[in-house]
Amino acid sequence: MKGIIAGQAATVNDTCTDCGSFVDIGAVIDEQDTALELTFTGAQAEVDATNMLERAQARFSQTQGNIVPNNAGATLTLVFDVSVEKMIFQLENGL
């Protein structure tokens, strides 16, 4: 166990002697990580992207979105107000 702790980065606090994997949440979440890029393909790509944008804005009203059509479909970029909103949205929508 001492070898594992010694080999960890300073941002990791491994204090669990049973499971060996406790991480400080600040080491996992970057406060600047607010952008999520999603790619949609197929004939309904723009409709699917629009639906996802509406879902994000309904859940988090400050969310900004941009849909860019391309040859394969569409790319949706969502920018959340804070990084935790992005994480919650990803978890709730299986992304």
Chimera marker file (.cmm) of the C-alpha trace (Angstrom):
<marker_set name="trace">
<marker id="1" x="0.000" y="0.000" z="0.000" r="1" g="1" b="0" radius="0.5"/>
<marker id="2" x="2.828" y="2.424" z="0.794" r="1" g="1" b="0" radius="0.5"/>
<marker id="3" x="4.239" y="1.887" z="-2.700" r="1" g="1" b="0" radius="0.5"/>
<marker id="4" x="0.902" y="2.695" z="-4.304" r="1" g="1" b="0" radius="0.5"/>
<marker id="5" x="0.523" y="5.887" z="-2.268" r="1" g="1" b="0" radius="0.5"/>
<marker id="6" x="4.106" y="6.934" z="-3.023" r="1" g="1" b="0" radius="0.5"/>
<marker id="7" x="3.502" y="6.480" z="-6.770" r="1" g="1" b="0" radius="0.5"/>
<marker id="8" x="0.410" y="8.670" z="-6.880" r="1" g="1" b="0" radius="0.5"/>
<marker id="9" x="0.230" y="12.247" z="-8.055" r="1" g="1" b="0" radius="0.5"/>
<marker id="10" x="-0.043" y="14.946" z="-5.412" r="1" g="1" b="0" radius="0.5"/>
<marker id="11" x="-3.658" y="15.600" z="-6.500" r="1" g="1" b="0" radius="0.5"/>
<marker id="12" x="-4.744" y="12.078" z="-5.528" r="1" g="1" b="0" radius="0.5"/>
<marker id="13" x="-5.589" y="11.263" z="-1.939" r="1" g="1" b="0" radius="0.5"/>
<marker id="14" x="-5.788" y="7.472" z="-1.624" r="1" g="1" b="0" radius="0.5"/>
<marker id="15" x="-6.826" y="6.804" z="1.968" r="1" g="1" b="0" radius="0.5"/>
<marker id="16" x="-8.949" y="3.699" z="1.559" r="1" g="1" b="0" radius="0.5"/>
<marker id="17" x="-6.975" y="0.651" z="2.693" r="1" g="1" b="0" radius="0.5"/>
<marker id="18" x="-9.752" y="-1.736" z="1.632" r="1" g="1" b="0" radius="0.5"/>
<marker id="19" x="-10.530" y="-0.576" z="-1.875" r="1" g="1" b="0" radius="0.5"/>
<marker id="20" x="-7.439" y="1.473" z="-2.668" r="1" g="1" b="0" radius="0.5"/>
<marker id="21" x="-9.158" y="4.060" z="-4.834" r="1" g="1" b="0" radius="0.5"/>
<marker id="22" x="-10.384" y="7.251" z="-3.244" r="1" g="1" b="0" radius="0.5"/>
<marker id="23" x="-9.869" y="10.349" z="-5.397" r="1" g="1" b="0" radius="0.5"/>
<marker id="24" x="-10.348" y="13.992" z="-4.451" r="1" g="1" b="0" radius="0.5"/>
<marker id="25" x="-13.140" y="15.272" z="-6.676" r="1" g="1" b="0" radius="0.5"/>
<marker id="26" x="-11.086" y="18.374" z="-7.512" r="1" g="1" b="0" radius="0.5"/>
<marker id="27" x="-8.560" y="16.113" z="-9.215" r="1" g="1" b="0" radius="0.5"/>
<marker id="28" x="-11.288" y="14.721" z="-11.492" r="1" g="1" b="0" radius="0.5"/>
<marker id="29" x="-13.381" y="17.799" z="-12.286" r="1" g="1" b="0" radius="0.5"/>
<marker id="30" x="-11.753" y="20.698" z="-14.097" r="1" g="1" b="0" radius="0.5"/>
<marker id="31" x="-13.751" y="23.863" z="-13.449" r="1" g="1" b="0" radius="0.5"/>
<marker id="32" x="-13.013" y="25.065" z="-17.000" r="1" g="1" b="0" radius="0.5"/>
<marker id="33" x="-14.381" y="21.869" z="-18.611" r="1" g="1" b="0" radius="0.5"/>
<marker id="34" x="-17.787" y="23.220" z="-19.620" r="1" g="1" b="0" radius="0.5"/>
<marker id="35" x="-17.946" y="22.333" z="-23.346" r="1" g="1" b="0" radius="0.5"/>
<marker id="36" x="-19.458" y="19.115" z="-24.653" r="1" g="1" b="0" radius="0.5"/>
<marker id="37" x="-19.260" y="18.199" z="-28.345" r="1" g="1" b="0" radius="0.5"/>
<marker id="38" x="-21.680" y="15.632" z="-29.732" r="1" g="1" b="0" radius="0.5"/>
<marker id="39" x="-21.759" y="14.228" z="-33.260" r="1" g="1" b="0" radius="0.5"/>
<marker id="40" x="-24.995" y="13.084" z="-34.863" r="1" g="1" b="0" radius="0.5"/>
<marker id="41" x="-25.173" y="11.112" z="-38.095" r="1" g="1" b="0" radius="0.5"/>
<marker id="42" x="-27.897" y="10.103" z="-40.501" r="1" g="1" b="0" radius="0.5"/>
<marker id="43" x="-30.877" y="11.772" z="-42.108" r="1" g="1" b="0" radius="0.5"/>
<marker id="44" x="-32.249" y="12.966" z="-38.756" r="1" g="1" b="0" radius="0.5"/>
<marker id="45" x="-28.932" y="14.333" z="-37.480" r="1" g="1" b="0" radius="0.5"/>
<marker id="46" x="-29.984" y="17.987" z="-37.307" r="1" g="1" b="0" radius="0.5"/>
<marker id="47" x="-33.317" y="17.103" z="-35.694" r="1" g="1" b="0" radius="0.5"/>
<marker id="48" x="-31.542" y="14.923" z="-33.118" r="1" g="1" b="0" radius="0.5"/>
<marker id="49" x="-29.016" y="17.675" z="-32.423" r="1" g="1" b="0" radius="0.5"/>
<marker id="50" x="-31.798" y="20.229" z="-31.998" r="1" g="1" b="0" radius="0.5"/>
<marker id="51" x="-33.643" y="17.921" z="-29.613" r="1" g="1" b="0" radius="0.5"/>
<marker id="52" x="-30.498" y="17.426" z="-27.534" r="1" g="1" b="0" radius="0.5"/>
<marker id="53" x="-29.880" y="21.185" z="-27.446" r="1" g="1" b="0" radius="0.5"/>
<marker id="54" x="-33.459" y="21.778" z="-26.269" r="1" g="1" b="0" radius="0.5"/>
<marker id="55" x="-33.064" y="19.070" z="-23.612" r="1" g="1" b="0" radius="0.5"/>
<marker id="56" x="-29.870" y="20.695" z="-22.326" r="1" g="1" b="0" radius="0.5"/>
<marker id="57" x="-31.386" y="24.165" z="-22.224" r="1" g="1" b="0" radius="0.5"/>
<marker id="58" x="-34.530" y="22.887" z="-20.500" r="1" g="1" b="0" radius="0.5"/>
<marker id="59" x="-32.397" y="21.275" z="-17.781" r="1" g="1" b="0" radius="0.5"/>
<marker id="60" x="-29.834" y="24.097" z="-17.461" r="1" g="1" b="0" radius="0.5"/>
<marker id="61" x="-31.206" y="27.420" z="-18.725" r="1" g="1" b="0" radius="0.5"/>
<marker id="62" x="-27.800" y="29.125" z="-19.141" r="1" g="1" b="0" radius="0.5"/>
<marker id="63" x="-26.525" y="26.460" z="-21.562" r="1" g="1" b="0" radius="0.5"/>
<marker id="64" x="-25.402" y="27.790" z="-24.937" r="1" g="1" b="0" radius="0.5"/>
<marker id="65" x="-25.474" y="25.612" z="-28.040" r="1" g="1" b="0" radius="0.5"/>
<marker id="66" x="-24.264" y="25.620" z="-31.616" r="1" g="1" b="0" radius="0.5"/>
<marker id="67" x="-25.260" y="23.149" z="-34.331" r="1" g="1" b="0" radius="0.5"/>
<marker id="68" x="-22.974" y="22.814" z="-37.345" r="1" g="1" b="0" radius="0.5"/>
<marker id="69" x="-24.253" y="20.686" z="-40.241" r="1" g="1" b="0" radius="0.5"/>
<marker id="70" x="-21.642" y="18.606" z="-42.079" r="1" g="1" b="0" radius="0.5"/>
<marker id="71" x="-21.500" y="15.890" z="-44.739" r="1" g="1" b="0" radius="0.5"/>
<marker id="72" x="-22.042" y="13.064" z="-42.251" r="1" g="1" b="0" radius="0.5"/>
<marker id="73" x="-24.763" y="14.795" z="-40.219" r="1" g="1" b="0" radius="0.5"/>
<marker id="74" x="-24.335" y="17.491" z="-37.583" r="1" g="1" b="0" radius="0.5"/>
<marker id="75" x="-22.113" y="18.444" z="-34.682" r="1" g="1" b="0" radius="0.5"/>
<marker id="76" x="-23.628" y="19.977" z="-31.569" r="1" g="1" b="0" radius="0.5"/>
<marker id="77" x="-21.456" y="21.941" z="-29.165" r="1" g="1" b="0" radius="0.5"/>
<marker id="78" x="-22.974" y="22.623" z="-25.773" r="1" g="1" b="0" radius="0.5"/>
<marker id="79" x="-21.358" y="25.083" z="-23.380" r="1" g="1" b="0" radius="0.5"/>
<marker id="80" x="-22.625" y="24.786" z="-19.836" r="1" g="1" b="0" radius="0.5"/>
<marker id="81" x="-22.437" y="27.509" z="-17.205" r="1" g="1" b="0" radius="0.5"/>
<marker id="82" x="-20.349" y="25.331" z="-14.846" r="1" g="1" b="0" radius="0.5"/>
<marker id="83" x="-18.591" y="21.991" z="-15.268" r="1" g="1" b="0" radius="0.5"/>
<marker id="84" x="-20.855" y="20.098" z="-12.876" r="1" g="1" b="0" radius="0.5"/>
<marker id="85" x="-23.835" y="20.858" z="-15.138" r="1" g="1" b="0" radius="0.5"/>
<marker id="86" x="-21.974" y="19.184" z="-17.981" r="1" g="1" b="0" radius="0.5"/>
<marker id="87" x="-21.290" y="16.114" z="-15.852" r="1" g="1" b="0" radius="0.5"/>
<marker id="88" x="-24.894" y="15.880" z="-14.632" r="1" g="1" b="0" radius="0.5"/>
<marker id="89" x="-26.199" y="16.225" z="-18.188" r="1" g="1" b="0" radius="0.5"/>
<marker id="90" x="-23.855" y="13.506" z="-19.420" r="1" g="1" b="0" radius="0.5"/>
<marker id="91" x="-24.895" y="11.142" z="-16.625" r="1" g="1" b="0" radius="0.5"/>
<marker id="92" x="-28.616" y="11.813" z="-17.061" r="1" g="1" b="0" radius="0.5"/>
<marker id="93" x="-28.439" y="11.218" z="-20.807" r="1" g="1" b="0" radius="0.5"/>
<marker id="94" x="-25.999" y="8.299" z="-20.900" r="1" g="1" b="0" radius="0.5"/>
<marker id="95" x="-23.330" y="10.250" z="-22.772" r="1" g="1" b="0" radius="0.5"/>
<link id1="1" id2="2" r="1" g="1" b="0" radius="0.2"/>
<link id1="2" id2="3" r="1" g="1" b="0" radius="0.2"/>
<link id1="3" id2="4" r="1" g="1" b="0" radius="0.2"/>
<link id1="4" id2="5" r="1" g="1" b="0" radius="0.2"/>
<link id1="5" id2="6" r="1" g="1" b="0" radius="0.2"/>
<link id1="6" id2="7" r="1" g="1" b="0" radius="0.2"/>
<link id1="7" id2="8" r="1" g="1" b="0" radius="0.2"/>
<link id1="8" id2="9" r="1" g="1" b="0" radius="0.2"/>
<link id1="9" id2="10" r="1" g="1" b="0" radius="0.2"/>
<link id1="10" id2="11" r="1" g="1" b="0" radius="0.2"/>
<link id1="11" id2="12" r="1" g="1" b="0" radius="0.2"/>
<link id1="12" id2="13" r="1" g="1" b="0" radius="0.2"/>
<link id1="13" id2="14" r="1" g="1" b="0" radius="0.2"/>
<link id1="14" id2="15" r="1" g="1" b="0" radius="0.2"/>
<link id1="15" id2="16" r="1" g="1" b="0" radius="0.2"/>
<link id1="16" id2="17" r="1" g="1" b="0" radius="0.2"/>
<link id1="17" id2="18" r="1" g="1" b="0" radius="0.2"/>
<link id1="18" id2="19" r="1" g="1" b="0" radius="0.2"/>
<link id1="19" id2="20" r="1" g="1" b="0" radius="0.2"/>
<link id1="20" id2="21" r="1" g="1" b="0" radius="0.2"/>
<link id1="21" id2="22" r="1" g="1" b="0" radius="0.2"/>
<link id1="22" id2="23" r="1" g="1" b="0" radius="0.2"/>
<link id1="23" id2="24" r="1" g="1" b="0" radius="0.2"/>
<link id1="24" id2="25" r="1" g="1" b="0" radius="0.2"/>
<link id1="25" id2="26" r="1" g="1" b="0" radius="0.2"/>
<link id1="26" id2="27" r="1" g="1" b="0" radius="0.2"/>
<link id1="27" id2="28" r="1" g="1" b="0" radius="0.2"/>
<link id1="28" id2="29" r="1" g="1" b="0" radius="0.2"/>
<link id1="29" id2="30" r="1" g="1" b="0" radius="0.2"/>
<link id1="30" id2="31" r="1" g="1" b="0" radius="0.2"/>
<link id1="31" id2="32" r="1" g="1" b="0" radius="0.2"/>
<link id1="32" id2="33" r="1" g="1" b="0" radius="0.2"/>
<link id1="33" id2="34" r="1" g="1" b="0" radius="0.2"/>
<link id1="34" id2="35" r="1" g="1" b="0" radius="0.2"/>
<link id1="35" id2="36" r="1" g="1" b="0" radius="0.2"/>
<link id1="36" id2="37" r="1" g="1" b="0" radius="0.2"/>
<link id1="37" id2="38" r="1" g="1" b="0" radius="0.2"/>
<link id1="38" id2="39" r="1" g="1" b="0" radius="0.2"/>
<link id1="39" id2="40" r="1" g="1" b="0" radius="0.2"/>
<link id1="40" id2="41" r="1" g="1" b="0" radius="0.2"/>
<link id1="41" id2="42" r="1" g="1" b="0" radius="0.2"/>
<link id1="42" id2="43" r="1" g="1" b="0" radius="0.2"/>
<link id1="43" id2="44" r="1" g="1" b="0" radius="0.2"/>
<link id1="44" id2="45" r="1" g="1" b="0" radius="0.2"/>
<link id1="45" id2="46" r="1" g="1" b="0" radius="0.2"/>
<link id1="46" id2="47" r="1" g="1" b="0" radius="0.2"/>
<link id1="47" id2="48" r="1" g="1" b="0" radius="0.2"/>
<link id1="48" id2="49" r="1" g="1" b="0" radius="0.2"/>
<link id1="49" id2="50" r="1" g="1" b="0" radius="0.2"/>
<link id1="50" id2="51" r="1" g="1" b="0" radius="0.2"/>
<link id1="51" id2="52" r="1" g="1" b="0" radius="0.2"/>
<link id1="52" id2="53" r="1" g="1" b="0" radius="0.2"/>
<link id1="53" id2="54" r="1" g="1" b="0" radius="0.2"/>
<link id1="54" id2="55" r="1" g="1" b="0" radius="0.2"/>
<link id1="55" id2="56" r="1" g="1" b="0" radius="0.2"/>
<link id1="56" id2="57" r="1" g="1" b="0" radius="0.2"/>
<link id1="57" id2="58" r="1" g="1" b="0" radius="0.2"/>
<link id1="58" id2="59" r="1" g="1" b="0" radius="0.2"/>
<link id1="59" id2="60" r="1" g="1" b="0" radius="0.2"/>
<link id1="60" id2="61" r="1" g="1" b="0" radius="0.2"/>
<link id1="61" id2="62" r="1" g="1" b="0" radius="0.2"/>
<link id1="62" id2="63" r="1" g="1" b="0" radius="0.2"/>
<link id1="63" id2="64" r="1" g="1" b="0" radius="0.2"/>
<link id1="64" id2="65" r="1" g="1" b="0" radius="0.2"/>
<link id1="65" id2="66" r="1" g="1" b="0" radius="0.2"/>
<link id1="66" id2="67" r="1" g="1" b="0" radius="0.2"/>
<link id1="67" id2="68" r="1" g="1" b="0" radius="0.2"/>
<link id1="68" id2="69" r="1" g="1" b="0" radius="0.2"/>
<link id1="69" id2="70" r="1" g="1" b="0" radius="0.2"/>
<link id1="70" id2="71" r="1" g="1" b="0" radius="0.2"/>
<link id1="71" id2="72" r="1" g="1" b="0" radius="0.2"/>
<link id1="72" id2="73" r="1" g="1" b="0" radius="0.2"/>
<link id1="73" id2="74" r="1" g="1" b="0" radius="0.2"/>
<link id1="74" id2="75" r="1" g="1" b="0" radius="0.2"/>
<link id1="75" id2="76" r="1" g="1" b="0" radius="0.2"/>
<link id1="76" id2="77" r="1" g="1" b="0" radius="0.2"/>
<link id1="77" id2="78" r="1" g="1" b="0" radius="0.2"/>
<link id1="78" id2="79" r="1" g="1" b="0" radius="0.2"/>
<link id1="79" id2="80" r="1" g="1" b="0" radius="0.2"/>
<link id1="80" id2="81" r="1" g="1" b="0" radius="0.2"/>
<link id1="81" id2="82" r="1" g="1" b="0" radius="0.2"/>
<link id1="82" id2="83" r="1" g="1" b="0" radius="0.2"/>
<link id1="83" id2="84" r="1" g="1" b="0" radius="0.2"/>
<link id1="84" id2="85" r="1" g="1" b="0" radius="0.2"/>
<link id1="85" id2="86" r="1" g="1" b="0" radius="0.2"/>
<link id1="86" id2="87" r="1" g="1" b="0" radius="0.2"/>
<link id1="87" id2="88" r="1" g="1" b="0" radius="0.2"/>
<link id1="88" id2="89" r="1" g="1" b="0" radius="0.2"/>
<link id1="89" id2="90" r="1" g="1" b="0" radius="0.2"/>
<link id1="90" id2="91" r="1" g="1" b="0" radius="0.2"/>
<link id1="91" id2="92" r="1" g="1" b="0" radius="0.2"/>
<link id1="92" id2="93" r="1" g="1" b="0" radius="0.2"/>
<link id1="93" id2="94" r="1" g="1" b="0" radius="0.2"/>
<link id1="94" id2="95" r="1" g="1" b="0" radius="0.2"/>
</marker_set>
